[in-house]
Amino acid sequence: MDLVLHLADDYLLDKVWARLLPLDDHLYASLPTSANFTSITHLSQSTWPRDYIPRQIISLSVITLVGIHILYFLFAWLSYKFIFNHEMMRHPRFLENQVKQEIQSSIQAFPVMTLLTLPWFQAEVMGYSKLYDNVEDYGWAYLVLSVPLFLFCTDFGVYWTHRLLHHPSVYKTLHKPHHKWIVPTPFASHAFHPVDGYLQSVPYHIFIFTIPLHRLLYLGLFVFVNIWTILIHDSDMVTGHALEKVINGPSHHTLHHLYFTVNFGQYFTLADRVGGSYRQPESSLDPMLEIKKQS
């Protein structure tokens, strides 16, 4: 997020902050000499310089909210339009006005999820993470291997977080709102209780504060995580493909929404196999069969 903030400052936010809080020459002359007010370059023509924490927090909040709305509506719409089987909307457990409810739930969750995530982003901007810029620091082999490392580590983290959210002590309050969507559409991908959505994102933040990862690669993976989350919520039940027992895809997550206690993983089936919660997708479990019965 520090890279995104830097680019946003370069191309937009410096001008916005300069207009909102323009630099006053007399005020500048009276400011105490400190790390925050050392040069007119760092002030970026605003009384709030780039490294001023309140400015960073506000900027990060706006960037995050705008970004998640763009990601959500763009890719959920694309999946809904071109991948999601609209016949699923005739399923007996598909709710009235469900798509509208899914979107409303997501929009309501985004501000609180953003607020909860801000400390991680702020710590990243302040340089406390293990993100790095130069490939030469760890080499190309590590760069390539860090992708499966990120996916497997966060998958296990999400698995156990997700499974704990199904514990009776917290399920009704935190996770049941997401399981309102028995037959979800891609718009259900982010339709969480905000604390639920935040907790399932924590493994991704922990990773970059414990394991080195290239900054640009992390940004790409962060976008991928959100797109993948959208894609596995299309109620699909395509079975028999080569990676079915390895990749935890839409068919697996469809079973999770139908039966609640299986396939908690995000990307792979390994965590579910280790945790004893794996269920193999089968054509006989396809929710489309319920629709055909009505025909």
Disulfide bonds with the S-S distance in Angstrom:
none
